[in-house]
Amino acid sequence: MSFPLPAQSEPVSDVAELDNLAERTRRYAALDWISRPVWVFDIDHKRVYWANAAALSVWNALTLQELCTRDMGRDMSDSVAQRLVQYQSDFIAKGAQFNEQWTVYPAGVPVSLNVRFSGHRLPDGRMCMLCEAEPVGSVAPASLRSVEALLHTAVMITLYGQDGHALYRNPAARAAVCNPDERLEERVGDAAAYAQLCSSLQERGVGTLTLSVATPAGRRWHELSARQCRDAVTGQDALLVSEADISAIKRTEERANFQALHDALTGLPNRTHFMQRFSWAVSQAQAQGQEVALLFIDLDHFKDVNDTLGHAAGDQLLVTMAQRLRHAKHGNDVVARWGGDEFLVLVMSPNIRDDLAALHERISFAVSTPVRVADSDVRVTPSIGVALYPRDGDTIEILLRNADLAMYAAKERGRDTLAFFDEQMAQTVRSRTELEAELRHALERQQFEVFYQPRVDAATNTIMAVEALVRWQHPRLGVVSPEHFIPLCESTGLIRQLGLWVFARAAQQQVAWAAQGFDLMVSVNLSARQFMHPELLNDLQRALQQAGADPSRLEVEITESMLLGHDPRQLELVKAITAMGLSIALDDFGTGYSNLAYLQRFPIHTLKIDKTFIQGSDANRSLAALIVQICKLMKLTAVAEGVETQEQLDWLVQHGIDQYQGYLYSRPLPVDEFTAWLRQEVQ
């Protein structure tokens, strides 16, 4: 341990203290005959209390008076000061003794010593430290530095014996335990976790735990790593355990996880959270013989508030409505924000109709009560659609669709009312079915077309890549939005065929552009069904070979939901895709789980921040800023989607987002129009 020496001694103003030196000399006269260095250190005052002649030589002091007047605390490091306090505490508590290698620096020259430390009471009753030293002799510089590093590091290092008792703790480890005699099993605390660690050590010789441990500063999160070794003193088996404090990371992760499951503006559960709670509610209802209802709530005339008073006023209104809905619910009912001015309520009850009538009254009163916003009294009303499980659907997707249809029926009936889904509303679903039938022939009739939207550098506006986006040129309906036909393709199983066609066209187009001098990275979306299809890798490889494309110039976009769970095939699949030379982008980041764990597990290159965080409120943007920090930490490319205004772009540049795409730069264009635009850009 390093023990710096002050540049010069400071005079002691207390003359009586100096007069006591003669008394100290008489008290410790026997120790002055010892040839090895011995000194008494006053831990409280951080000064040498007494030293024999050999110690004066070590400390490069001409007299005892000179050495005793030196203020050792002036240049003492925090780790040394902390270690001395630990010594004093252990001397008092259990008469402990320590043997350690220290390095002192008299006149700036390092002197390495093996020192035995023990407690010693001064005449005034204070506990000080008796130091008995032996020169280390010739030691390799690397060994000296390793000792210093071990003693000064913030990593907590402990050597445990076979019985679980600590044989050695470095200063950081000693400062992190409440009881110096704490055994490894007590350190871990949880019996199951300790058994898991022991099992891992027995099988592989190493083990790792992330756990909450008790420290003098309270409970902290530590990453504990253990490895089998031997005690260098006895040669017996031992365990070397290192602990790193990851409390700050845990807090950041918990905050990110909370934000991933809650709406940033209102604090209500978001879509992902609601989906999880639905599965739980259904299982609970089935076990208890209850019914489940899904309420889809839309605020009537909310758009007028945004248009007349501004989006800040609209956000304030949404926050108030969220609070009121939270108070209007009953018991285990779940209230969530679906998006915009739409909210969901999940209700479980043995008498669902009666309870829904009472809930409707509470919601209607809570929502329609005027709110003071932007110096104006604003009043909105709720239109509510209800779908019952399992009568109106046995999946969350069907119930949401039917509750949404019922909500629109409530609006058609004059707003500010509640409507249950019925078969008449299902006519809308039948129309959707007709669209599905037409969709099956769309590929054969070449009604699909690939549009391209540029992805540009946020700072220079240089085109970095393009995203391939499919459009359906319907002969009767015109251009059908992907929001309508992609879910249909998913549900009908056509998504693999369509997705492969888009990927193949994109690969061919990348080759064509490269031949024209436009070597662009082309990004293509993969759907969930396509991603998990057993023939995906063969499909991609075949398309690349047929197009003669360079895989390094193609990127596939996947969503967060595709990586959830613990199926090892997901990781294997992503690794196989990157092994082909393709890059991986995570699309719509922030709308799902936003779990940091899979960002570390999967070889992801690009993170695409969903447009809701760019176009939304300051609360949403704060989450976007957090995502950018994650990207920088993990060396990922951050891409902002849906950038439509210069103000949004300025914010991106200010916060260091790498790339963006959106209507501010260019809308998606057909290939001929996009190619012509490219030629114009390079002229």
C-alpha positions in Angstrom: 0.0 0.0 0.0 1.4 3.4 -0.9 2.0 5.7 2.1 3.3 9.2 0.8 5.6 11.3 2.8 4.9 15.1 3.1 7.4 17.3 1.3 8.3 19.0 4.5 7.5 18.7 8.2 5.0 21.1 9.7 5.7 22.6 13.2 3.5 21.4 16.0 2.1 24.3 17.9 1.5 22.2 21.0 4.7 22.5 22.9 3.5 20.1 25.6 3.1 17.5 22.9 6.8 17.8 22.0 7.7 17.6 25.7 5.9 14.2 25.7 8.5 12.8 23.3 10.9 12.2 26.1 8.2 10.3 28.0 7.4 8.3 24.8 11.1 7.5 24.4 11.3 6.1 27.9 8.0 4.1 27.5 9.2 2.4 24.3 12.9 2.2 25.2 13.0 -1.6 24.9 11.8 -1.4 21.4 14.6 0.9 20.4 17.0 -2.1 20.8 15.2 -4.0 18.1 17.2 -3.9 14.8 14.1 -4.0 12.5 12.0 -0.9 12.0 9.2 -0.4 14.6 6.9 2.6 15.0 3.6 3.5 16.6 1.1 5.3 14.3 -1.6 7.6 15.6 -4.5 6.7 13.3 -6.7 9.6 14.5 -4.2 12.3 14.0 -2.4 10.6 11.0 1.0 11.1 12.5 3.8 8.8 13.8 3.6 8.7 17.6 6.9 7.1 18.2 9.6 5.2 16.1 12.8 3.4 16.9 16.1 4.2 15.2 15.6 1.7 12.4 12.2 3.2 11.6 13.7 6.7 11.6 16.1 5.4 8.9 13.3 4.0 6.9 11.3 7.2 7.1 14.5 9.2 6.3 14.1 11.3 9.5 17.0 12.8 11.4 15.2 12.9 14.7 12.0 11.5 16.3 10.8 15.0 16.8 11.0 15.7 13.0 9.2 12.5 12.2 6.4 13.1 14.7 5.7 16.5 13.4 5.1 15.3 9.8 1.4 15.4 8.8 1.0 12.1 7.0 -2.7 12.8 6.2 -2.0 15.7 4.0 -1.1 13.6 0.9 -2.7 10.4 2.0 -4.9 8.7 -0.6 -8.5 7.9 0.2 -7.8 4.1 0.0 -5.0 4.3 2.5 -7.1 6.4 4.9 -9.9 4.0 4.5 -7.7 1.0 5.2 -6.3 2.6 8.4 -9.9 3.2 9.7 -10.6 -0.4 9.0 -7.6 -1.5 10.9 -8.6 0.6 13.9 -12.1 -0.8 13.9 -10.8 -4.4 13.7 -8.2 -3.8 16.4 -11.0 -2.6 18.8 -13.6 -5.2 17.8 -11.5 -8.3 17.9 -7.8 -7.6 18.5 -7.0 -8.3 14.9 -3.5 -8.4 13.4 -2.6 -7.9 9.8 0.5 -8.7 7.6 0.7 -6.7 4.4 3.2 -5.3 2.0 3.4 -1.5 2.1 5.4 1.0 0.1 6.4 4.2 1.8 8.0 7.2 0.0 10.5 9.0 2.2 12.0 11.9 0.2 10.0 10.6 -2.7 12.0 7.3 -2.9 9.8 4.2 -2.7 10.7 1.7 0.1 8.8 -1.6 0.1 8.2 -3.3 3.5 6.5 -6.3 4.9 4.6 -4.9 7.8 2.9 -6.6 10.8 0.1 -4.3 12.1 -1.5 -4.8 15.6 -3.5 -2.6 17.9 -1.9 -0.6 20.6 -3.6 1.6 23.3 -2.2 5.0 24.0 -2.2 6.4 27.5 -5.3 8.4 26.7 -7.1 5.2 25.8 -7.2 5.8 22.0 -6.5 2.9 19.7 -3.4 3.4 17.6 -1.3 1.0 15.5 2.0 -0.8 16.2 3.9 -1.4 13.0 6.7 -3.9 12.8 8.5 -3.9 9.4 10.9 -6.0 7.5 12.5 -4.9 4.2 11.0 -6.7 1.2 14.3 -7.0 -0.5 14.6 -7.4 -4.3 11.2 -7.7 -5.8 10.2 -7.5 -9.5 8.5 -4.2 -10.4 5.5 -6.0 -11.7 5.0 -7.7 -8.3 5.2 -4.3 -6.5 2.7 -2.7 -8.9 0.3 -5.7 -8.6 0.3 -5.3 -4.8 -0.4 -1.5 -5.2 -3.2 -2.2 -7.7 -4.8 -4.8 -5.5 -4.9 -2.4 -2.5 -6.0 0.7 -4.4 -8.6 -0.8 -6.8 -12.3 -0.2 -6.3 -12.9 -3.9 -7.2 -13.5 -5.9 -4.1 -11.2 -8.9 -3.9 -11.6 -11.6 -1.2 -9.8 -15.0 -0.8 -12.0 -17.5 1.0 -10.9 -20.8 2.6 -12.5 -24.1 2.2 -14.8 -23.4 5.2 -16.0 -20.2 3.6 -14.2 -17.9 6.0 -12.3 -14.9 4.5 -8.5 -15.4 4.5 -7.8 -12.0 3.0 -9.8 -9.0 1.9 -8.4 -6.0 0.0 -9.4 -2.5 1.3 -12.3 -2.2 -1.1 -13.7 -5.6 0.0 -13.2 -4.9 3.7 -15.1 -1.6 3.3 -18.0 -3.4 1.7 -18.8 -5.9 4.5 -20.6 -5.1 7.7 -18.9 -7.9 9.6 -15.2 -8.7 9.0 -15.9 -12.4 9.8 -18.7 -12.7 7.2 -18.5 -16.0 5.4 -19.1 -16.5 1.7 -22.5 -18.1 2.2 -23.5 -15.1 4.4 -22.3 -12.8 1.7 -24.5 -14.3 -0.9 -27.4 -14.5 1.5 -29.9 -16.3 -0.7 -29.6 -20.1 -0.3 -30.7 -20.9 -3.8 -28.2 -18.5 -5.3 -25.4 -19.9 -3.1 -26.3 -23.4 -4.2 -26.2 -22.2 -7.8 -22.8 -20.7 -7.3 -21.4 -23.9 -5.6 -22.8 -26.0 -8.4 -21.2 -23.9 -11.1 -17.8 -23.9 -9.2 -18.0 -27.7 -8.9 -18.8 -28.2 -12.6 -16.7 -25.5 -14.2 -14.4 -24.1 -11.6 -15.9 -20.6 -12.0 -19.2 -19.0 -11.1 -20.9 -15.6 -11.5 -23.9 -14.1 -9.7 -25.6 -10.7 -9.8 -27.1 -10.1 -6.4 -28.1 -7.6 -3.8 -25.7 -7.5 -0.9 -25.6 -5.8 2.5 -22.9 -3.2 2.9 -22.2 -0.4 5.5 -23.7 2.0 3.0 -26.9 -0.1 2.7 -27.9 -2.7 0.1 -26.0 -2.5 -3.2 -26.1 -4.5 -6.4 -22.8 -6.4 -7.0 -21.5 -8.6 -9.8 -19.8 -11.5 -8.0 -17.3 -13.7 -9.8 -15.7 -16.7 -8.1 -12.9 -18.9 -9.2 -11.3 -22.0 -7.7 -7.6 -21.5 -6.7 -5.1 -22.4 -4.0 -4.1 -20.5 -0.9 -0.5 -19.4 -1.5 0.3 -19.8 2.2 -1.2 -23.2 3.0 -1.5 -24.7 -0.5 -5.1 -25.7 0.3 -8.0 -25.2 -2.0 -9.5 -21.7 -1.8 -11.9 -19.4 -3.7 -10.9 -16.1 -5.2 -13.9 -13.8 -5.3 -14.2 -10.5 -7.0 -17.1 -8.1 -6.6 -17.9 -5.0 -8.7 -20.6 -2.5 -7.6 -23.1 -2.3 -10.5 -25.8 -0.4 -8.6 -25.6 2.6 -10.9 -26.0 0.2 -13.9 -28.9 -1.5 -12.2 -30.7 1.8 -11.5 -30.2 2.8 -15.1 -31.5 -0.6 -16.3 -34.5 -0.5 -13.9 -35.3 3.0 -15.2 -35.0 1.9 -18.8 -37.2 -1.1 -18.1 -39.8 1.0 -16.4 -39.8 3.4 -19.3 -40.0 0.5 -21.7 -43.2 -0.7 -20.0 -44.8 2.7 -19.3 -45.8 5.6 -21.3 -43.3 8.4 -21.0 -45.9 11.2 -20.9 -48.6 9.8 -18.6 -46.7 7.2 -16.6 -49.5 4.6 -17.5 -48.6 1.1 -18.7 -47.9 1.1 -22.4 -48.8 -1.4 -25.1 -46.2 -3.9 -24.1 -47.2 -3.8 -20.5 -50.9 -4.1 -21.4 -50.2 -7.2 -23.6 -48.4 -8.9 -20.7 -51.2 -8.1 -18.2 -53.8 -9.4 -20.7 -52.3 -12.9 -20.6 -52.2 -12.8 -16.8 -55.8 -11.5 -16.6 -57.1 -14.3 -18.9 -55.3 -17.0 -16.8 -56.7 -15.5 -13.6 -60.2 -15.2 -14.9 -60.2 -18.8 -16.1 -59.0 -20.0 -12.7 -61.6 -17.9 -10.8 -64.5 -18.3 -13.2 -64.6 -14.6 -14.0 -65.2 -12.7 -17.3 -62.8 -10.3 -19.0 -63.7 -7.1 -20.8 -61.5 -4.9 -22.9 -62.4 -1.2 -23.1 -61.1 1.0 -25.9 -61.4 4.7 -25.0 -61.0 7.6 -27.4 -61.3 11.3 -26.3 -63.9 13.1 -28.3 -62.7 16.4 -29.9 -59.2 16.0 -28.5 -57.7 17.1 -31.9 -59.5 20.4 -31.5 -57.5 21.0 -28.3 -54.2 20.3 -30.1 -55.2 22.5 -33.1 -56.4 25.5 -31.0 -54.2 25.4 -27.9 -51.1 23.6 -29.1 -49.5 20.2 -28.4 -48.2 21.2 -25.0 -51.8 21.9 -23.9 -52.8 18.5 -25.4 -50.1 16.7 -23.5 -51.2 18.4 -20.3 -54.8 17.3 -20.9 -53.6 13.7 -21.6 -51.7 13.6 -18.3 -54.8 14.8 -16.4 -57.0 12.3 -18.2 -54.6 9.5 -17.3 -54.7 10.4 -13.6 -58.5 10.5 -13.7 -58.8 7.1 -15.4 -56.3 5.6 -12.9 -58.6 6.8 -10.1 -61.8 5.7 -11.9 -60.7 2.1 -12.2 -61.5 -0.5 -9.6 -59.3 -3.1 -7.9 -57.1 -5.0 -10.3 -58.4 -3.2 -13.4 -55.5 -2.2 -15.7 -55.5 1.3 -17.4 -53.0 1.8 -20.2 -52.3 4.4 -22.9 -52.5 2.9 -26.3 -51.3 5.9 -28.2 -52.4 9.5 -29.0 -55.7 10.1 -27.2 -56.5 6.4 -26.9 -56.6 4.5 -23.7 -57.3 0.9 -22.7 -58.9 -0.6 -19.6 -58.8 -4.3 -18.8 -61.6 -5.4 -16.4 -62.1 -8.7 -14.6 -65.4 -9.5 -12.9 -67.9 -12.3 -12.1 -70.7 -9.8 -13.2 -69.0 -8.0 -16.0 -72.1 -6.2 -17.4 -73.1 -4.7 -14.1 -69.5 -3.7 -13.3 -69.0 -2.2 -16.7 -72.1 0.0 -16.3 -70.7 1.4 -13.0 -67.3 1.8 -14.5 -68.8 3.6 -17.5 -70.4 6.1 -15.2 -67.2 6.7 -13.3 -65.1 7.1 -16.5 -67.7 9.4 -18.1 -67.8 11.7 -15.1 -64.0 11.7 -14.7 -63.2 12.4 -18.3 -66.0 15.0 -19.0 -65.3 17.2 -16.0 -63.7 20.4 -17.4 -59.9 20.8 -17.1 -58.0 24.1 -16.9 -55.5 24.0 -19.7 -53.5 27.0 -21.1 -55.8 29.5 -19.3 -58.8 27.8 -20.8 -61.5 25.5 -19.5 -61.4 22.4 -21.7 -63.9 19.6 -21.8 -63.6 16.3 -23.7 -65.8 13.2 -23.5 -65.1 9.5 -23.8 -66.3 7.3 -26.6 -65.9 3.7 -25.4 -65.9 0.4 -27.3 -66.1 -2.9 -25.4 -65.1 -6.4 -26.5 -65.7 -9.4 -24.2 -63.4 -12.4 -23.8 -63.9 -15.0 -25.1 -67.2 -14.1 -26.7 -65.8 -11.4 -29.0 -62.3 -12.9 -29.4 -59.9 -15.3 -27.8 -56.7 -13.3 -28.5 -55.7 -9.8 -27.6 -55.3 -8.8 -31.3 -58.9 -9.8 -32.1 -60.3 -8.2 -28.9 -58.4 -4.9 -29.7 -59.8 -4.9 -33.2 -63.3 -5.5 -32.1 -63.1 -3.1 -29.3 -61.8 -0.5 -31.7 -64.7 -1.2 -34.1 -67.1 -0.8 -31.2 -65.5 2.5 -30.2 -66.1 3.9 -33.7 -69.7 2.7 -33.4 -70.0 4.7 -30.2 -68.7 7.8 -32.1 -71.3 7.2 -34.8 -74.0 7.1 -32.2 -73.2 10.6 -31.1 -70.0 10.3 -29.0 -69.8 10.3 -25.2 -71.3 6.8 -25.0 -70.3 3.1 -24.7 -70.9 0.5 -27.3 -70.5 -3.3 -27.2 -69.1 -5.1 -30.1 -71.7 -7.0 -32.1 -72.0 -8.9 -35.4 -73.1 -5.9 -37.4 -69.7 -4.4 -36.7 -68.2 -7.6 -38.0 -69.2 -6.5 -41.5 -66.1 -4.3 -41.3 -64.1 -7.5 -40.6 -65.7 -9.2 -43.6 -64.6 -6.3 -45.8 -61.2 -6.9 -44.5 -61.5 -10.6 -45.4 -62.2 -9.6 -49.0 -59.1 -7.5 -49.0 -57.2 -10.6 -47.8 -58.5 -12.6 -50.7 -57.4 -9.9 -53.1 -54.0 -9.8 -51.4 -53.4 -13.5 -52.3 -53.4 -12.6 -56.0 -51.5 -9.3 -55.6 -48.1 -10.9 -56.0 -49.1 -12.9 -59.0 -50.5 -9.8 -60.7 -47.4 -7.7 -59.8 -49.4 -5.2 -57.8 -46.6 -4.7 -55.3 -43.9 -2.1 -55.8 -40.7 -1.3 -53.8 -40.2 2.3 -52.8 -37.0 3.6 -51.3 -36.4 6.2 -48.6 -32.9 7.6 -48.0 -31.2 7.5 -44.6 -28.8 10.4 -44.2 -26.1 11.6 -41.9 -27.6 14.0 -39.4 -24.7 16.4 -39.5 -23.8 16.5 -43.2 -27.0 15.3 -44.9 -25.0 12.8 -46.8 -26.9 9.7 -47.9 -25.7 6.7 -45.9 -28.3 4.1 -46.8 -31.8 3.6 -48.2 -34.7 1.6 -46.7 -36.8 -0.6 -49.0 -40.5 -0.1 -48.4 -43.2 -2.1 -50.1 -46.4 -0.5 -51.5 -49.6 -2.2 -52.8 -50.9 -0.6 -56.0 -54.5 -1.8 -55.7 -56.4 -1.6 -59.0 -59.6 -0.5 -57.2 -58.5 1.1 -53.9 -55.3 2.8 -55.1 -52.3 2.7 -52.9 -53.0 0.6 -49.8 -50.9 1.5 -46.8 -48.6 -1.2 -45.4 -50.3 -0.7 -42.0 -53.3 -2.4 -43.5 -51.9 -5.2 -45.7 -48.7 -6.2 -43.7 -50.8 -7.5 -40.8 -53.0 -9.3 -43.3 -50.0 -10.9 -44.8 -48.9 -12.0 -41.4 -52.2 -13.5 -40.5 -52.6 -15.3 -43.9 -49.0 -16.6 -44.1 -48.2 -14.6 -47.2 -45.6 -12.6 -45.4 -42.7 -15.0 -46.2 -43.4 -14.8 -49.9 -43.9 -11.1 -49.9 -40.9 -10.5 -47.6 -38.6 -12.6 -49.8 -39.8 -10.8 -52.9 -39.0 -7.4 -51.4 -35.5 -8.6 -50.2 -34.7 -10.1 -53.7 -35.8 -6.8 -55.4 -33.8 -4.8 -53.0 -30.7 -6.9 -53.5 -31.1 -6.6 -57.3 -31.5 -2.9 -57.0 -28.4 -2.5 -54.8 -26.4 -4.2 -57.6 -28.0 -2.0 -60.3 -27.2 1.2 -58.3 -23.6 0.0 -57.6 -23.1 -0.5 -61.4 -24.3 3.1 -61.9 -21.8 4.4 -59.3 -24.2 4.6 -56.4 -22.8 2.2 -53.8 -25.6 2.4 -51.3 -26.4 0.3 -48.2 -29.9 -1.1 -48.7 -32.0 -1.9 -45.6 -34.9 -4.4 -45.8 -37.5 -5.2 -43.1 -38.0 -8.8 -41.9 -41.4 -9.6 -40.3 -41.7 -11.8 -37.2 -43.1 -14.8 -39.1 -40.4 -14.5 -41.8 -37.7 -14.2 -39.1 -38.7 -17.4 -37.4 -39.3 -19.4 -40.6 -37.0 -22.4 -40.8 -36.0 -21.5 -44.5 -35.1 -17.9 -43.8 -31.3 -18.4 -44.1 -31.7 -20.4 -47.3 -34.1 -17.7 -48.7 -31.7 -14.9 -48.0 -28.7 -16.8 -49.4 -30.5 -17.7 -52.5 -31.7 -14.1 -53.1 -28.1 -12.8 -52.6 -26.6 -15.4 -55.0 -29.3 -14.8 -57.7 -28.7 -11.0 -57.5 -25.0 -11.3 -57.3 -25.2 -8.8 -54.4 -22.5 -7.9 -51.9 -24.0 -9.0 -48.5 -22.0 -6.2 -46.7 -24.1 -3.6 -48.6 -27.4 -5.1 -47.3 -29.0 -4.7 -43.9 -32.0 -6.5 -42.4 -34.3 -4.7 -39.9 -35.9 -6.7 -37.1 -38.1 -5.5 -34.2 -37.6 -5.9 -30.5 -40.4 -8.4 -30.1 -38.5 -10.9 -32.3 -35.7 -11.2 -29.8 -37.8 -11.6 -26.6 -37.7 -14.8 -24.6 -34.9 -17.3 -24.0 -35.0 -19.4 -27.2 -31.4 -20.0 -28.1 -32.4 -20.3 -31.7 -32.9 -16.5 -31.8 -29.3 -15.8 -31.0 -28.1 -18.6 -33.4 -30.2 -17.1 -36.2 -29.0 -13.6 -35.8 -25.4 -14.8 -35.7 -26.0 -16.8 -38.8 -27.4 -13.8 -40.6 -24.4 -11.7 -39.7 -22.1 -14.6 -40.7 -23.5 -14.2 -44.2 -22.2 -10.7 -44.2 -25.5 -8.9 -43.6 -25.9 -6.2 -41.0 -28.6 -6.1 -38.4 -30.7 -3.1 -37.5 -33.2 -3.0 -34.6 -36.3 -1.2 -35.8 -38.8 0.9 -33.8 -36.6 0.8 -30.7 -38.3 2.1 -27.6 -41.8 0.9 -28.4 -41.3 -2.5 -27.0 -39.3 -4.0 -24.1 -36.1 -1.9 -24.8 -34.2 -4.4 -22.8 -30.5 -3.7 -22.5 -29.7 -7.4 -22.1 -30.5 -8.4 -25.7 -28.5 -5.4 -27.0 -25.5 -7.1 -25.4 -26.4 -10.6 -26.4 -27.1 -10.0 -30.1 -24.7 -8.7 -32.8 -26.8 -5.6 -33.6 -25.2 -2.8 -35.6 -27.9 -0.2 -35.8 -30.7 1.1 -33.5 -33.6 2.8 -35.2 -35.4 5.1 -32.7 -39.2 5.1 -33.3 -40.7 8.3 -34.6 -42.9 8.7 -31.6 -39.8 9.6 -29.5 -38.7 12.2 -32.1 -42.1 13.8 -32.9 -43.4 13.6 -29.4 -43.2 15.6 -26.2 -40.1 16.5 -24.2 -40.8 13.5 -22.0 -40.6 11.2 -25.1 -37.4 13.0 -26.2 -35.7 12.4 -22.8 -36.1 8.7 -23.5 -34.7 9.2 -27.0 -31.7 10.9 -25.4 -31.2 7.9 -23.1 -31.3 5.6 -26.1 -28.6 7.7 -27.8 -26.4 7.3 -24.7 -26.9 3.6 -24.9 -25.9 3.6 -28.5 -22.7 5.5 -27.8 -21.9 3.2 -24.9 -22.4 0.1 -27.0 -20.9 1.6 -30.2 -24.2 1.2 -32.1 -25.3 3.5 -35.0 -28.4 5.5 -33.8 -30.9 6.3 -36.6 -34.0 8.5 -35.9 -37.1 7.7 -37.9 -40.0 10.0 -38.9 -38.0 13.3 -38.9 -40.4 15.9 -40.5 -39.2 19.3 -39.2 -36.0 21.3 -39.0 -36.5 21.6 -35.3 -36.5 17.9 -34.9 -33.3 17.6 -37.0 -31.6 20.3 -34.9 -32.5 18.3 -31.8 -31.0 15.2 -33.3 -27.7 16.9 -34.2 -27.6 18.5 -30.7 -27.9 15.1 -29.1 -25.4 13.3 -31.3 -27.8 11.0 -33.3 -25.8 9.6 -36.2 -28.4 9.3 -39.0 -32.1 10.1 -39.7 -34.8 9.5 -42.3 -38.1 11.1 -42.8 -40.1 13.5 -44.9 -37.9 16.4 -44.0 -35.3 15.0 -46.4 -37.4 12.8 -48.7 -40.5 10.7 -48.7 -40.3 7.1 -50.0 -39.9 7.2 -53.8 -40.4 4.6 -56.6 -37.2 3.2 -57.9 -37.1 5.2 -61.2 -37.9 8.5 -59.4 -35.4 7.7 -56.7 -32.6 6.8 -59.3 -33.3 10.1 -61.2 -33.1 12.0 -57.9 -29.8 10.3 -57.1 -28.3 11.4 -60.4 -29.5 14.9 -59.8 -27.9 14.9 -56.3 -24.4 13.9 -57.6 -24.4 16.5 -60.4 
